[in-house]
């Protein structure tokens, strides 16, 4: 499965290639996407989460949303299986 490209990002709206849904905030992963309610986990990434992922060999990048989308799409274009959590109003 490949990771879906983020087709567009604007304030409060994100579109994922291959999905008819317009998201405000979303999670994407190889083969899918879904709405993400930032109140589930907050908008900050806990250092314990980053440490856990790195310990298991997963590269982690915590970036401002526009930069994160650029980085994510660049990795997708290279064929890298990548996932992300995006908050479109920060």
Contact map, one row per residue, 1 for C-alpha under 8 A:
111000000000000000000000000001100000000000000000000000000000000000000000000000001000000000
111100000000000000000000000001100000000000000000000000000000000000000000000100111000000000
111110000000000000000000000111110000000000000000000000000000000000000000000100011110000000
011111000000000111000000000111111000000000000000000000000000000000000000000100000000000000
001111100000000110000000000000000000000000000000000000000000000000000000100100000000000000
000111111000011110000000000000000000000000000000000000000000000000001000100000000000000000
000011111000011110000000000000000000000000000000000000000000000000000000000000000000000000
000001111100111100000000000000000000000000000000000000000000000000000000000000000000000000
000001111110111000000000000000000000000000000000000000000000000001000000000000000000000100
000000011111110000000000000000000000000000000000000000000000000000000000000000000000000100
000000001111100000000000000000000000000000000000000000000000000000000000000000000000000110
000000000111110000000011100000000000000000000000000000000000000000000000000000000000000110
000000011111111000000111100000000000000000000000000000000000000000000000000000000000000100
000001111101111100000111110000000000000000000000000000000000000000000000000000000000000100
000001111000111110111110000000000000000000000000000000000000000000000000000000000000000000
000111110000011111111100000000001000000000000000000000000000000000000000000000000000000000
000111100000001111100000000000000000000000000000000000000000000000000000000000000000000000
000100000000000111110000000000000000000000000000000000000000000000000000000000000000000000
000000000000001111111000000000000000000000000000000000000000000000000000000000000000000000
000000000000001101111100000000000000000000000000000000000000000000000000000000000000000000
000000000000001100111110000000000000000000000000000000000000000000000000000000000000000000
000000000000111100011111000000000000000000000000000000000000000000000000000000000000000000
000000000001111000001111110000000010000000000000000000000000000000000000000000000000000000
000000000001110000000111110000000010000000000000000000000000000000000000000000000000001110
000000000001110000000011111000000011110000000000000000000000000000000000000000000000111100
000000000000010000000011111100001111100000000000000000000000000000000000000000000000111000
000000000000000000000000111110001111000000000000000000000000000000000000000000000011110000
001100000000000000000000011111011100000000000000000000000000000000000000000000000011100000
001100000000000000000000001111111000000000000000000000000000000000000000000000001111000000
111100000000000000000000000111110000000000000000000000000000000000000000000000001110000000
111100000000000000000000000011111000000000000000000000000000000000000000000000000000000000
001100000000000000000000000111111100000000000000000000000000000000000000000000000000000000
000100000000000100000000011110111110000000000000000000000000000000000000000000000000000000
000000000000000000000000011100011111000000000000000000000000000000000000000000000000000000
000000000000000000000011111000001111100000000000000000000000000000000000000000000000000000
000000000000000000000000111000000111110100000000000000000000000000000000000000000000100000
000000000000000000000000110000000011111100000000000000000000000000000000000000000000000000
000000000000000000000000100000000001111111100000000000000000000000000000000000000000001000
000000000000000000000000000000000000111111100000000000000000000000000000000000000000000000
000000000000000000000000000000000001111111000000000000000000000000000000000000000000000000
000000000000000000000000000000000000011111110000000000000000000000000000000000000000000000
000000000000000000000000000000000000011111111000000000000000000000000000000000000000000000
000000000000000000000000000000000000011011111000000000000000000000000000000000000000001000
000000000000000000000000000000000000000011111100000000000000000000000000000000000000000000
000000000000000000000000000000000000000001111110110000000000010000000000000000000000000000
000000000000000000000000000000000000000000011111110000000000000000000000000000000000000000
000000000000000000000000000000000000000000001111111000000000000000000000000000000000000000
000000000000000000000000000000000000000000000111111100000000000000000000000000000000000000
000000000000000000000000000000000000000000001111111110000000000000000000000000000000000000
000000000000000000000000000000000000000000001111111111000001000000000000000000000000000000
000000000000000000000000000000000000000000000011111111100000000000000000000000000000000000
000000000000000000000000000000000000000000000001111111110000000000000000000000000000000000
000000000000000000000000000000000000000000000000111111111111000000000000000000000000000000
000000000000000000000000000000000000000000000000011111111111000000000000000000000000000000
000000000000000000000000000000000000000000000000001111111100000000000000000000000000000000
000000000000000000000000000000000000000000000000000111111100000000000000000000000000000000
000000000000000000000000000000000000000000000000000011111110000000000000000000000000000000
000000000000000000000000000000000000000000000000000011111111000000000000000000000000000000
000000000000000000000000000000000000000000000000000011001111100000000000000000000000000000
000000000000000000000000000000000000000000000000010011000111110000000000000000000000000000
000000000000000000000000000000000000000000000000000000000011111000010000000000000000000000
000000000000000000000000000000000000000000001000000000000001111100010000000000000000000000
000000000000000000000000000000000000000000000000000000000000111110110000000000000000000000
000000000000000000000000000000000000000000000000000000000000011111110000000000000000000001
000000000000000000000000000000000000000000000000000000000000001111111000000000000000011101
000000001000000000000000000000000000000000000000000000000000000111111100000000000000000000
000000000000000000000000000000000000000000000000000000000000001111111110000000000000000000
000000000000000000000000000000000000000000000000000000000000111111111111000000000000010000
000001000000000000000000000000000000000000000000000000000000000011111111100000000000000000
000000000000000000000000000000000000000000000000000000000000000001111111110000000000000000
000000000000000000000000000000000000000000000000000000000000000000111111111000000000000000
000000000000000000000000000000000000000000000000000000000000000000011111111100000111000000
000011000000000000000000000000000000000000000000000000000000000000001111111110000000000000
000000000000000000000000000000000000000000000000000000000000000000000111111111000000000000
000000000000000000000000000000000000000000000000000000000000000000000011111111111100000000
011110000000000000000000000000000000000000000000000000000000000000000001111111111100000000
000000000000000000000000000000000000000000000000000000000000000000000000111111110000000000
000000000000000000000000000000000000000000000000000000000000000000000000011111110000000000
010000000000000000000000000000000000000000000000000000000000000000000000001111111000000000
011000000000000000000000000000000000000000000000000000000000000000000000001111111100000000
111000000000000000000000000011000000000000000000000000000000000000000000001100111110000000
001000000000000000000000000011000000000000000000000000000000000000000001001100011111000000
001000000000000000000000001111000000000000000000000000000000000000000001000000001111100000
000000000000000000000000001110000000000000000000000000000000000000000001000000000111110000
000000000000000000000000111100000001000000000000000000000000000000000000000000000011111000
000000000000000000000000111000000000000000000000000000000000000010010000000000000001111100
000000000000000000000001110000000000010000100000000000000000000010000000000000000000111111
000000001111110000000001100000000000000000000000000000000000000010000000000000000000011111
000000000011000000000001000000000000000000000000000000000000000000000000000000000000001111
000000000000000000000000000000000000000000000000000000000000000110000000000000000000001111
